[in-house]
Amino acid sequence: METNAVLDIAVQGLVLAAKLSAPVLVTALVVGFAVSLLQSVTQIQEITLAFVPKAAAVAVALVVTGHWMITELVSFTHDLFAMIPSLLGGG
């Protein structure tokens, strides 16, 4: 197995991890920013006010994008299994 193949697989894995985590992280970022803006405007400093909406929004984002995430992971895994013979030098 060559170094280039290992690096290529590692880069593909990192790109996939970034793609899969983006919807959840962006949702948490936007909701957290909106809630903190609301807290600073109204001067309400309640911890649960920041946590509960963010947790609910992340749960909704996972429900909405979950099928796409699983499809991407399965596709990546199939590609890795298909590359096994060529990585071992058999094809």
mmCIF file as gemmi writes it, N, C-alpha and C atoms, coordinates in Angstrom:
data_model
loop_
_atom_site.group_PDB
_atom_site.id
_atom_site.type_symbol
_atom_site.label_atom_id
_atom_site.label_alt_id
_atom_site.label_comp_id
_atom_site.label_asym_id
_atom_site.label_entity_id
_atom_site.label_seq_id
_atom_site.pdbx_PDB_ins_code
_atom_site.Cartn_x
_atom_site.Cartn_y
_atom_site.Cartn_z
_atom_site.occupancy
_atom_site.B_iso_or_equiv
_atom_site.pdbx_formal_charge
_atom_site.auth_seq_id
_atom_site.auth_asym_id
_atom_site.pdbx_PDB_model_num
ATOM 1 N N . MET Axp A 1 ? 0.848 -1.164 0 1 0 ? 1 A 1
ATOM 2 C CA . MET Axp A 1 ? 0 0 0 1 0 ? 1 A 1
ATOM 3 C C . MET Axp A 1 ? 0.894 1.227 0 1 0 ? 1 A 1
ATOM 4 N N . GLU Axp A 2 ? 0.615 2.137 -0.902 1 0 ? 2 A 1
ATOM 5 C CA . GLU Axp A 2 ? 1.454 3.316 -1.066 1 0 ? 2 A 1
ATOM 6 C C . GLU Axp A 2 ? 1.023 4.437 -0.126 1 0 ? 2 A 1
ATOM 7 N N . THR Axp A 3 ? 1.963 5.337 0.098 1 0 ? 3 A 1
ATOM 8 C CA . THR Axp A 3 ? 1.701 6.48 0.963 1 0 ? 3 A 1
ATOM 9 C C . THR Axp A 3 ? 0.637 7.386 0.354 1 0 ? 3 A 1
ATOM 10 N N . ASN Axp A 4 ? 0.658 7.536 -0.968 1 0 ? 4 A 1
ATOM 11 C CA . ASN Axp A 4 ? -0.329 8.388 -1.622 1 0 ? 4 A 1
ATOM 12 C C . ASN Axp A 4 ? -1.746 7.859 -1.437 1 0 ? 4 A 1
ATOM 13 N N . ALA Axp A 5 ? -1.898 6.547 -1.478 1 0 ? 5 A 1
ATOM 14 C CA . ALA Axp A 5 ? -3.221 5.952 -1.29 1 0 ? 5 A 1
ATOM 15 C C . ALA Axp A 5 ? -3.731 6.187 0.127 1 0 ? 5 A 1
ATOM 16 N N . VAL Axp A 6 ? -2.841 6.055 1.089 1 0 ? 6 A 1
ATOM 17 C CA . VAL Axp A 6 ? -3.225 6.284 2.487 1 0 ? 6 A 1
ATOM 18 C C . VAL Axp A 6 ? -3.627 7.732 2.698 1 0 ? 6 A 1
ATOM 19 N N . LEU Axp A 7 ? -2.842 8.651 2.15 1 0 ? 7 A 1
ATOM 20 C CA . LEU Axp A 7 ? -3.17 10.068 2.293 1 0 ? 7 A 1
ATOM 21 C C . LEU Axp A 7 ? -4.471 10.41 1.586 1 0 ? 7 A 1
ATOM 22 N N . ASP Axp A 8 ? -4.708 9.812 0.427 1 0 ? 8 A 1
ATOM 23 C CA . ASP Axp A 8 ? -5.944 10.066 -0.303 1 0 ? 8 A 1
ATOM 24 C C . ASP Axp A 8 ? -7.155 9.593 0.486 1 0 ? 8 A 1
ATOM 25 N N . ILE Axp A 9 ? -7.063 8.418 1.087 1 0 ? 9 A 1
ATOM 26 C CA . ILE Axp A 9 ? -8.162 7.898 1.897 1 0 ? 9 A 1
ATOM 27 C C . ILE Axp A 9 ? -8.376 8.778 3.133 1 0 ? 9 A 1
ATOM 28 N N . ALA Axp A 10 ? -7.292 9.227 3.74 1 0 ? 10 A 1
ATOM 29 C CA . ALA Axp A 10 ? -7.404 10.089 4.917 1 0 ? 10 A 1
ATOM 30 C C . ALA Axp A 10 ? -8.066 11.421 4.567 1 0 ? 10 A 1
ATOM 31 N N . VAL Axp A 11 ? -7.685 11.996 3.431 1 0 ? 11 A 1
ATOM 32 C CA . VAL Axp A 11 ? -8.292 13.261 3.01 1 0 ? 11 A 1
ATOM 33 C C . VAL Axp A 11 ? -9.773 13.066 2.713 1 0 ? 11 A 1
ATOM 34 N N . GLN Axp A 12 ? -10.118 11.971 2.034 1 0 ? 12 A 1
ATOM 35 C CA . GLN Axp A 12 ? -11.527 11.691 1.75 1 0 ? 12 A 1
ATOM 36 C C . GLN Axp A 12 ? -12.329 11.518 3.042 1 0 ? 12 A 1
ATOM 37 N N . GLY Axp A 13 ? -11.733 10.872 4.023 1 0 ? 13 A 1
ATOM 38 C CA . GLY Axp A 13 ? -12.402 10.691 5.317 1 0 ? 13 A 1
ATOM 39 C C . GLY Axp A 13 ? -12.611 12.004 6.047 1 0 ? 13 A 1
ATOM 40 N N . LEU Axp A 14 ? -11.607 12.875 6.007 1 0 ? 14 A 1
ATOM 41 C CA . LEU Axp A 14 ? -11.745 14.176 6.666 1 0 ? 14 A 1
ATOM 42 C C . LEU Axp A 14 ? -12.778 15.058 5.97 1 0 ? 14 A 1
ATOM 43 N N . VAL Axp A 15 ? -12.797 15.02 4.644 1 0 ? 15 A 1
ATOM 44 C CA . VAL Axp A 15 ? -13.79 15.803 3.902 1 0 ? 15 A 1
ATOM 45 C C . VAL Axp A 15 ? -15.192 15.283 4.204 1 0 ? 15 A 1
ATOM 46 N N . LEU Axp A 16 ? -15.342 13.962 4.255 1 0 ? 16 A 1
ATOM 47 C CA . LEU Axp A 16 ? -16.641 13.381 4.581 1 0 ? 16 A 1
ATOM 48 C C . LEU Axp A 16 ? -17.072 13.763 6.001 1 0 ? 16 A 1
ATOM 49 N N . ALA Axp A 17 ? -16.148 13.733 6.946 1 0 ? 17 A 1
ATOM 50 C CA . ALA Axp A 17 ? -16.477 14.122 8.321 1 0 ? 17 A 1
ATOM 51 C C . ALA Axp A 17 ? -16.914 15.585 8.386 1 0 ? 17 A 1
ATOM 52 N N . ALA Axp A 18 ? -16.258 16.444 7.628 1 0 ? 18 A 1
ATOM 53 C CA . ALA Axp A 18 ? -16.64 17.857 7.599 1 0 ? 18 A 1
ATOM 54 C C . ALA Axp A 18 ? -18.023 18.036 6.973 1 0 ? 18 A 1
ATOM 55 N N . LYS Axp A 19 ? -18.279 17.305 5.877 1 0 ? 19 A 1
ATOM 56 C CA . LYS Axp A 19 ? -19.591 17.403 5.225 1 0 ? 19 A 1
ATOM 57 C C . LYS Axp A 19 ? -20.711 16.915 6.129 1 0 ? 19 A 1
ATOM 58 N N . LEU Axp A 20 ? -20.462 15.837 6.865 1 0 ? 20 A 1
ATOM 59 C CA . LEU Axp A 20 ? -21.508 15.269 7.71 1 0 ? 20 A 1
ATOM 60 C C . LEU Axp A 20 ? -21.753 16.089 8.976 1 0 ? 20 A 1
ATOM 61 N N . SER Axp A 21 ? -20.728 16.728 9.479 1 0 ? 21 A 1
ATOM 62 C CA . SER Axp A 21 ? -20.914 17.501 10.704 1 0 ? 21 A 1
ATOM 63 C C . SER Axp A 21 ? -21.409 18.923 10.439 1 0 ? 21 A 1
ATOM 64 N N . ALA Axp A 22 ? -21.305 19.386 9.211 1 0 ? 22 A 1
ATOM 65 C CA . ALA Axp A 22 ? -21.673 20.771 8.894 1 0 ? 22 A 1
ATOM 66 C C . ALA Axp A 22 ? -23.13 21.105 9.208 1 0 ? 22 A 1
ATOM 67 N N . PRO Axp A 23 ? -24.116 20.312 8.804 1 0 ? 23 A 1
ATOM 68 C CA . PRO Axp A 23 ? -25.503 20.714 9.109 1 0 ? 23 A 1
ATOM 69 C C . PRO Axp A 23 ? -25.786 20.861 10.605 1 0 ? 23 A 1
ATOM 70 N N . VAL Axp A 24 ? -25.269 19.951 11.396 1 0 ? 24 A 1
ATOM 71 C CA . VAL Axp A 24 ? -25.514 20.004 12.84 1 0 ? 24 A 1
ATOM 72 C C . VAL Axp A 24 ? -24.775 21.185 13.46 1 0 ? 24 A 1
ATOM 73 N N . LEU Axp A 25 ? -23.516 21.38 13.07 1 0 ? 25 A 1
ATOM 74 C CA . LEU Axp A 25 ? -22.737 22.468 13.656 1 0 ? 25 A 1
ATOM 75 C C . LEU Axp A 25 ? -23.261 23.844 13.247 1 0 ? 25 A 1
ATOM 76 N N . VAL Axp A 26 ? -23.652 23.983 11.99 1 0 ? 26 A 1
ATOM 77 C CA . VAL Axp A 26 ? -24.178 25.277 11.538 1 0 ? 26 A 1
ATOM 78 C C . VAL Axp A 26 ? -25.509 25.567 12.216 1 0 ? 26 A 1
ATOM 79 N N . THR Axp A 27 ? -26.341 24.552 12.378 1 0 ? 27 A 1
ATOM 80 C CA . THR Axp A 27 ? -27.608 24.739 13.075 1 0 ? 27 A 1
ATOM 81 C C . THR Axp A 27 ? -27.378 25.179 14.517 1 0 ? 27 A 1
ATOM 82 N N . ALA Axp A 28 ? -26.471 24.5 15.207 1 0 ? 28 A 1
ATOM 83 C CA . ALA Axp A 28 ? -26.17 24.876 16.592 1 0 ? 28 A 1
ATOM 84 C C . ALA Axp A 28 ? -25.586 26.281 16.667 1 0 ? 28 A 1
ATOM 85 N N . LEU Axp A 29 ? -24.758 26.642 15.69 1 0 ? 29 A 1
ATOM 86 C CA . LEU Axp A 29 ? -24.164 27.977 15.673 1 0 ? 29 A 1
ATOM 87 C C . LEU Axp A 29 ? -25.215 29.054 15.479 1 0 ? 29 A 1
ATOM 88 N N . VAL Axp A 30 ? -26.104 28.857 14.519 1 0 ? 30 A 1
ATOM 89 C CA . VAL Axp A 30 ? -27.117 29.872 14.225 1 0 ? 30 A 1
ATOM 90 C C . VAL Axp A 30 ? -28.099 30.023 15.38 1 0 ? 30 A 1
ATOM 91 N N . VAL Axp A 31 ? -28.568 28.908 15.916 1 0 ? 31 A 1
ATOM 92 C CA . VAL Axp A 31 ? -29.517 28.974 17.032 1 0 ? 31 A 1
ATOM 93 C C . VAL Axp A 31 ? -28.841 29.546 18.276 1 0 ? 31 A 1
ATOM 94 N N . GLY Axp A 32 ? -27.611 29.143 18.545 1 0 ? 32 A 1
ATOM 95 C CA . GLY Axp A 32 ? -26.887 29.689 19.697 1 0 ? 32 A 1
ATOM 96 C C . GLY Axp A 32 ? -26.665 31.184 19.579 1 0 ? 32 A 1
ATOM 97 N N . PHE Axp A 33 ? -26.334 31.632 18.365 1 0 ? 33 A 1
ATOM 98 C CA . PHE Axp A 33 ? -26.147 33.069 18.164 1 0 ? 33 A 1
ATOM 99 C C . PHE Axp A 33 ? -27.458 33.828 18.357 1 0 ? 33 A 1
ATOM 100 N N . ALA Axp A 34 ? -28.556 33.287 17.826 1 0 ? 34 A 1
ATOM 101 C CA . ALA Axp A 34 ? -29.852 33.95 17.958 1 0 ? 34 A 1
ATOM 102 C C . ALA Axp A 34 ? -30.293 34.025 19.416 1 0 ? 34 A 1
ATOM 103 N N . VAL Axp A 35 ? -30.085 32.935 20.139 1 0 ? 35 A 1
ATOM 104 C CA . VAL Axp A 35 ? -30.481 32.922 21.551 1 0 ? 35 A 1
ATOM 105 C C . VAL Axp A 35 ? -29.599 33.87 22.365 1 0 ? 35 A 1
ATOM 106 N N . SER Axp A 36 ? -28.309 33.898 22.089 1 0 ? 36 A 1
ATOM 107 C CA . SER Axp A 36 ? -27.433 34.806 22.845 1 0 ? 36 A 1
ATOM 108 C C . SER Axp A 36 ? -27.729 36.263 22.51 1 0 ? 36 A 1
ATOM 109 N N . LEU Axp A 37 ? -28.115 36.526 21.274 1 0 ? 37 A 1
ATOM 110 C CA . LEU Axp A 37 ? -28.524 37.886 20.911 1 0 ? 37 A 1
ATOM 111 C C . LEU Axp A 37 ? -29.791 38.271 21.655 1 0 ? 37 A 1
ATOM 112 N N . LEU Axp A 38 ? -30.743 37.347 21.71 1 0 ? 38 A 1
ATOM 113 C CA . LEU Axp A 38 ? -31.977 37.593 22.459 1 0 ? 38 A 1
ATOM 114 C C . LEU Axp A 38 ? -31.682 37.806 23.943 1 0 ? 38 A 1
ATOM 115 N N . GLN Axp A 39 ? -30.763 37.004 24.504 1 0 ? 39 A 1
ATOM 116 C CA . GLN Axp A 39 ? -30.411 37.154 25.912 1 0 ? 39 A 1
ATOM 117 C C . GLN Axp A 39 ? -29.741 38.495 26.187 1 0 ? 39 A 1
ATOM 118 N N . SER Axp A 40 ? -28.892 38.939 25.281 1 0 ? 40 A 1
ATOM 119 C CA . SER Axp A 40 ? -28.206 40.213 25.523 1 0 ? 40 A 1
ATOM 120 C C . SER Axp A 40 ? -29.157 41.391 25.359 1 0 ? 40 A 1
ATOM 121 N N . VAL Axp A 41 ? -30.139 41.265 24.479 1 0 ? 41 A 1
ATOM 122 C CA . VAL Axp A 41 ? -31.102 42.352 24.296 1 0 ? 41 A 1
ATOM 123 C C . VAL Axp A 41 ? -32.049 42.446 25.48 1 0 ? 41 A 1
ATOM 124 N N . THR Axp A 42 ? -32.508 41.292 25.966 1 0 ? 42 A 1
ATOM 125 C CA . THR Axp A 42 ? -33.479 41.291 27.059 1 0 ? 42 A 1
ATOM 126 C C . THR Axp A 42 ? -32.832 41.198 28.441 1 0 ? 42 A 1
ATOM 127 N N . GLN Axp A 43 ? -31.543 40.987 28.493 1 0 ? 43 A 1
ATOM 128 C CA . GLN Axp A 43 ? -30.785 40.848 29.736 1 0 ? 43 A 1
ATOM 129 C C . GLN Axp A 43 ? -31.276 39.687 30.598 1 0 ? 43 A 1
ATOM 130 N N . ILE Axp A 44 ? -31.74 38.631 29.957 1 0 ? 44 A 1
ATOM 131 C CA . ILE Axp A 44 ? -32.132 37.403 30.648 1 0 ? 44 A 1
ATOM 132 C C . ILE Axp A 44 ? -30.952 36.446 30.545 1 0 ? 44 A 1
ATOM 133 N N . GLN Axp A 45 ? -30.366 36.093 31.675 1 0 ? 45 A 1
ATOM 134 C CA . GLN Axp A 45 ? -29.193 35.224 31.677 1 0 ? 45 A 1
ATOM 135 C C . GLN Axp A 45 ? -29.544 33.872 32.297 1 0 ? 45 A 1
ATOM 136 N N . GLU Axp A 46 ? -30.388 33.142 31.616 1 0 ? 46 A 1
ATOM 137 C CA . GLU Axp A 46 ? -30.798 31.818 32.079 1 0 ? 46 A 1
ATOM 138 C C . GLU Axp A 46 ? -30.086 30.759 31.241 1 0 ? 46 A 1
ATOM 139 N N . ILE Axp A 47 ? -29.43 29.791 31.891 1 0 ? 47 A 1
ATOM 140 C CA . ILE Axp A 47 ? -28.655 28.775 31.194 1 0 ? 47 A 1
ATOM 141 C C . ILE Axp A 47 ? -29.543 27.892 30.331 1 0 ? 47 A 1
ATOM 142 N N . THR Axp A 48 ? -30.695 27.484 30.861 1 0 ? 48 A 1
ATOM 143 C CA . THR Axp A 48 ? -31.564 26.587 30.102 1 0 ? 48 A 1
ATOM 144 C C . THR Axp A 48 ? -32.135 27.26 28.866 1 0 ? 48 A 1
ATOM 145 N N . LEU Axp A 49 ? -32.231 28.562 28.876 1 0 ? 49 A 1
ATOM 146 C CA . LEU Axp A 49 ? -32.722 29.282 27.713 1 0 ? 49 A 1
ATOM 147 C C . LEU Axp A 49 ? -31.763 29.127 26.542 1 0 ? 49 A 1
ATOM 148 N N . ALA Axp A 50 ? -30.494 28.969 26.824 1 0 ? 50 A 1
ATOM 149 C CA . ALA Axp A 50 ? -29.516 28.767 25.753 1 0 ? 50 A 1
ATOM 150 C C . ALA Axp A 50 ? -29.433 27.304 25.329 1 0 ? 50 A 1
ATOM 151 N N . PHE Axp A 51 ? -29.634 26.382 26.242 1 0 ? 51 A 1
ATOM 152 C CA . PHE Axp A 51 ? -29.422 24.968 25.944 1 0 ? 51 A 1
ATOM 153 C C . PHE Axp A 51 ? -30.602 24.307 25.242 1 0 ? 51 A 1
ATOM 154 N N . VAL Axp A 52 ? -31.802 24.524 25.724 1 0 ? 52 A 1
ATOM 155 C CA . VAL Axp A 52 ? -32.974 23.803 25.226 1 0 ? 52 A 1
ATOM 156 C C . VAL Axp A 52 ? -33.257 24.098 23.75 1 0 ? 52 A 1
ATOM 157 N N . PRO Axp A 53 ? -33.289 25.346 23.3 1 0 ? 53 A 1
ATOM 158 C CA . PRO Axp A 53 ? -33.54 25.579 21.875 1 0 ? 53 A 1
ATOM 159 C C . PRO Axp A 53 ? -32.438 25.009 20.976 1 0 ? 53 A 1
ATOM 160 N N . LYS Axp A 54 ? -31.211 25.084 21.451 1 0 ? 54 A 1
ATOM 161 C CA . LYS Axp A 54 ? -30.1 24.543 20.664 1 0 ? 54 A 1
ATOM 162 C C . LYS Axp A 54 ? -30.21 23.019 20.549 1 0 ? 54 A 1
ATOM 163 N N . ALA Axp A 55 ? -30.544 22.358 21.631 1 0 ? 55 A 1
ATOM 164 C CA . ALA Axp A 55 ? -30.697 20.901 21.601 1 0 ? 55 A 1
ATOM 165 C C . ALA Axp A 55 ? -31.862 20.5 20.699 1 0 ? 55 A 1
ATOM 166 N N . ALA Axp A 56 ? -32.959 21.236 20.754 1 0 ? 56 A 1
ATOM 167 C CA . ALA Axp A 56 ? -34.11 20.926 19.901 1 0 ? 56 A 1
ATOM 168 C C . ALA Axp A 56 ? -33.774 21.152 18.428 1 0 ? 56 A 1
ATOM 169 N N . ALA Axp A 57 ? -33.065 22.236 18.121 1 0 ? 57 A 1
ATOM 170 C CA . ALA Axp A 57 ? -32.707 22.526 16.732 1 0 ? 57 A 1
ATOM 171 C C . ALA Axp A 57 ? -31.738 21.484 16.18 1 0 ? 57 A 1
ATOM 172 N N . VAL Axp A 58 ? -30.807 21.037 16.995 1 0 ? 58 A 1
ATOM 173 C CA . VAL Axp A 58 ? -29.864 19.999 16.555 1 0 ? 58 A 1
ATOM 174 C C . VAL Axp A 58 ? -30.607 18.688 16.319 1 0 ? 58 A 1
ATOM 175 N N . ALA Axp A 59 ? -31.576 18.371 17.165 1 0 ? 59 A 1
ATOM 176 C CA . ALA Axp A 59 ? -32.37 17.157 16.963 1 0 ? 59 A 1
ATOM 177 C C . ALA Axp A 59 ? -33.159 17.238 15.659 1 0 ? 59 A 1
ATOM 178 N N . VAL Axp A 60 ? -33.719 18.394 15.363 1 0 ? 60 A 1
ATOM 179 C CA . VAL Axp A 60 ? -34.453 18.568 14.105 1 0 ? 60 A 1
ATOM 180 C C . VAL Axp A 60 ? -33.498 18.462 12.923 1 0 ? 60 A 1
ATOM 181 N N . ALA Axp A 61 ? -32.32 19.045 13.033 1 0 ? 61 A 1
ATOM 182 C CA . ALA Axp A 61 ? -31.337 18.954 11.95 1 0 ? 61 A 1
ATOM 183 C C . ALA Axp A 61 ? -30.914 17.513 11.711 1 0 ? 61 A 1
ATOM 184 N N . LEU Axp A 62 ? -30.772 16.73 12.769 1 0 ? 62 A 1
ATOM 185 C CA . LEU Axp A 62 ? -30.423 15.32 12.601 1 0 ? 62 A 1
ATOM 186 C C . LEU Axp A 62 ? -31.55 14.528 11.947 1 0 ? 62 A 1
ATOM 187 N N . VAL Axp A 63 ? -32.775 14.848 12.291 1 0 ? 63 A 1
ATOM 188 C CA . VAL Axp A 63 ? -33.909 14.155 11.681 1 0 ? 63 A 1
ATOM 189 C C . VAL Axp A 63 ? -34.004 14.511 10.199 1 0 ? 63 A 1
ATOM 190 N N . VAL Axp A 64 ? -33.801 15.775 9.88 1 0 ? 64 A 1
ATOM 191 C CA . VAL Axp A 64 ? -33.927 16.225 8.492 1 0 ? 64 A 1
ATOM 192 C C . VAL Axp A 64 ? -32.79 15.693 7.624 1 0 ? 64 A 1
ATOM 193 N N . THR Axp A 65 ? -31.562 15.726 8.122 1 0 ? 65 A 1
ATOM 194 C CA . THR Axp A 65 ? -30.403 15.351 7.303 1 0 ? 65 A 1
ATOM 195 C C . THR Axp A 65 ? -29.874 13.953 7.587 1 0 ? 65 A 1
ATOM 196 N N . GLY Axp A 66 ? -30.543 13.213 8.456 1 0 ? 66 A 1
ATOM 197 C CA . GLY Axp A 66 ? -30.056 11.89 8.843 1 0 ? 66 A 1
ATOM 198 C C . GLY Axp A 66 ? -29.964 10.908 7.691 1 0 ? 66 A 1
ATOM 199 N N . HIS Axp A 67 ? -30.96 10.888 6.831 1 0 ? 67 A 1
ATOM 200 C CA . HIS Axp A 67 ? -30.956 9.954 5.7 1 0 ? 67 A 1
ATOM 201 C C . HIS Axp A 67 ? -29.792 10.263 4.77 1 0 ? 67 A 1
ATOM 202 N N . TRP Axp A 68 ? -29.57 11.532 4.498 1 0 ? 68 A 1
ATOM 203 C CA . TRP Axp A 68 ? -28.452 11.928 3.639 1 0 ? 68 A 1
ATOM 204 C C . TRP Axp A 68 ? -27.112 11.533 4.267 1 0 ? 68 A 1
ATOM 205 N N . MET Axp A 69 ? -26.984 11.714 5.58 1 0 ? 69 A 1
ATOM 206 C CA . MET Axp A 69 ? -25.743 11.356 6.273 1 0 ? 69 A 1
ATOM 207 C C . MET Axp A 69 ? -25.456 9.858 6.15 1 0 ? 69 A 1
ATOM 208 N N . ILE Axp A 70 ? -26.472 9.04 6.396 1 0 ? 70 A 1
ATOM 209 C CA . ILE Axp A 70 ? -26.297 7.591 6.297 1 0 ? 70 A 1
ATOM 210 C C . ILE Axp A 70 ? -25.95 7.193 4.871 1 0 ? 70 A 1
ATOM 211 N N . THR Axp A 71 ? -26.598 7.803 3.881 1 0 ? 71 A 1
ATOM 212 C CA . THR Axp A 71 ? -26.317 7.505 2.476 1 0 ? 71 A 1
ATOM 213 C C . THR Axp A 71 ? -24.873 7.836 2.126 1 0 ? 71 A 1
ATOM 214 N N . GLU Axp A 72 ? -24.38 8.969 2.582 1 0 ? 72 A 1
ATOM 215 C CA . GLU Axp A 72 ? -22.993 9.359 2.314 1 0 ? 72 A 1
ATOM 216 C C . GLU Axp A 72 ? -22.012 8.388 2.973 1 0 ? 72 A 1
ATOM 217 N N . LEU Axp A 73 ? -22.294 7.992 4.214 1 0 ? 73 A 1
ATOM 218 C CA . LEU Axp A 73 ? -21.413 7.052 4.909 1 0 ? 73 A 1
ATOM 219 C C . LEU Axp A 73 ? -21.387 5.686 4.237 1 0 ? 73 A 1
ATOM 220 N N . VAL Axp A 74 ? -22.55 5.21 3.817 1 0 ? 74 A 1
ATOM 221 C CA . VAL Axp A 74 ? -22.618 3.909 3.148 1 0 ? 74 A 1
ATOM 222 C C . VAL Axp A 74 ? -21.888 3.965 1.81 1 0 ? 74 A 1
ATOM 223 N N . SER Axp A 75 ? -22.046 5.051 1.083 1 0 ? 75 A 1
ATOM 224 C CA . SER Axp A 75 ? -21.354 5.206 -0.198 1 0 ? 75 A 1
ATOM 225 C C . SER Axp A 75 ? -19.835 5.224 -0.009 1 0 ? 75 A 1
ATOM 226 N N . PHE Axp A 76 ? -19.373 5.941 0.992 1 0 ? 76 A 1
ATOM 227 C CA . PHE Axp A 76 ? -17.938 6.004 1.283 1 0 ? 76 A 1
ATOM 228 C C . PHE Axp A 76 ? -17.407 4.624 1.663 1 0 ? 76 A 1
ATOM 229 N N . THR Axp A 77 ? -18.172 3.893 2.474 1 0 ? 77 A 1
ATOM 230 C CA . THR Axp A 77 ? -17.75 2.556 2.886 1 0 ? 77 A 1
ATOM 231 C C . THR Axp A 77 ? -17.706 1.603 1.704 1 0 ? 77 A 1
ATOM 232 N N . HIS Axp A 78 ? -18.696 1.678 0.818 1 0 ? 78 A 1
ATOM 233 C CA . HIS Axp A 78 ? -18.685 0.84 -0.383 1 0 ? 78 A 1
ATOM 234 C C . HIS Axp A 78 ? -17.473 1.152 -1.253 1 0 ? 78 A 1
ATOM 235 N N . ASP Axp A 79 ? -17.159 2.435 -1.383 1 0 ? 79 A 1
ATOM 236 C CA . ASP Axp A 79 ? -15.981 2.82 -2.171 1 0 ? 79 A 1
ATOM 237 C C . ASP Axp A 79 ? -14.693 2.274 -1.557 1 0 ? 79 A 1
ATOM 238 N N . LEU Axp A 80 ? -14.613 2.311 -0.23 1 0 ? 80 A 1
ATOM 239 C CA . LEU Axp A 80 ? -13.419 1.78 0.434 1 0 ? 80 A 1
ATOM 240 C C . LEU Axp A 80 ? -13.287 0.278 0.228 1 0 ? 80 A 1
ATOM 241 N N . PHE Axp A 81 ? -14.389 -0.437 0.357 1 0 ? 81 A 1
ATOM 242 C CA . PHE Axp A 81 ? -14.336 -1.885 0.129 1 0 ? 81 A 1
ATOM 243 C C . PHE Axp A 81 ? -14.009 -2.211 -1.316 1 0 ? 81 A 1
ATOM 244 N N . ALA Axp A 82 ? -14.471 -1.395 -2.251 1 0 ? 82 A 1
ATOM 245 C CA . ALA Axp A 82 ? -14.159 -1.624 -3.665 1 0 ? 82 A 1
ATOM 246 C C . ALA Axp A 82 ? -12.688 -1.361 -3.965 1 0 ? 82 A 1
ATOM 247 N N . MET Axp A 83 ? -12.041 -0.52 -3.162 1 0 ? 83 A 1
ATOM 248 C CA . MET Axp A 83 ? -10.634 -0.188 -3.382 1 0 ? 83 A 1
ATOM 249 C C . MET Axp A 83 ? -9.679 -1.212 -2.765 1 0 ? 83 A 1
ATOM 250 N N . ILE Axp A 84 ? -10.16 -2.123 -1.964 1 0 ? 84 A 1
ATOM 251 C CA . ILE Axp A 84 ? -9.293 -3.066 -1.267 1 0 ? 84 A 1
ATOM 252 C C . ILE Axp A 84 ? -8.404 -3.863 -2.217 1 0 ? 84 A 1
ATOM 253 N N . PRO Axp A 85 ? -8.927 -4.451 -3.3 1 0 ? 85 A 1
ATOM 254 C CA . PRO Axp A 85 ? -8.032 -5.219 -4.18 1 0 ? 85 A 1
ATOM 255 C C . PRO Axp A 85 ? -6.922 -4.372 -4.801 1 0 ? 85 A 1
ATOM 256 N N . SER Axp A 86 ? -7.233 -3.172 -5.218 1 0 ? 86 A 1
ATOM 257 C CA . SER Axp A 86 ? -6.204 -2.337 -5.823 1 0 ? 86 A 1
ATOM 258 C C . SER Axp A 86 ? -5.192 -1.853 -4.784 1 0 ? 86 A 1
ATOM 259 N N . LEU Axp A 87 ? -5.627 -1.665 -3.549 1 0 ? 87 A 1
ATOM 260 C CA . LEU Axp A 87 ? -4.689 -1.239 -2.506 1 0 ? 87 A 1
ATOM 261 C C . LEU Axp A 87 ? -3.734 -2.361 -2.1 1 0 ? 87 A 1
ATOM 262 N N . LEU Axp A 88 ? -4.192 -3.582 -2.21 1 0 ? 88 A 1
ATOM 263 C CA . LEU Axp A 88 ? -3.347 -4.711 -1.841 1 0 ? 88 A 1
ATOM 264 C C . LEU Axp A 88 ? -2.461 -5.173 -2.991 1 0 ? 88 A 1
ATOM 265 N N . GLY Axp A 89 ? -2.621 -4.53 -4.153 1 0 ? 89 A 1
ATOM 266 C CA . GLY Axp A 89 ? -1.758 -4.864 -5.28 1 0 ? 89 A 1
ATOM 267 C C . GLY Axp A 89 ? -2.311 -5.944 -6.19 1 0 ? 89 A 1
ATOM 268 N N . GLY Axp A 90 ? -3.559 -6.323 -5.997 1 0 ? 90 A 1
ATOM 269 C CA . GLY Axp A 90 ? -4.126 -7.387 -6.796 1 0 ? 90 A 1
ATOM 270 C C . GLY Axp A 90 ? -4.825 -6.907 -8.06 1 0 ? 90 A 1
ATOM 271 N N . GLY Axp A 91 ? -4.968 -5.606 -8.24 1 0 ? 91 A 1
ATOM 272 C CA . GLY Axp A 91 ? -5.71 -5.172 -9.414 1 0 ? 91 A 1
ATOM 273 C C . GLY Axp A 91 ? -5.297 -3.867 -9.814 1 0 ? 91 A 1
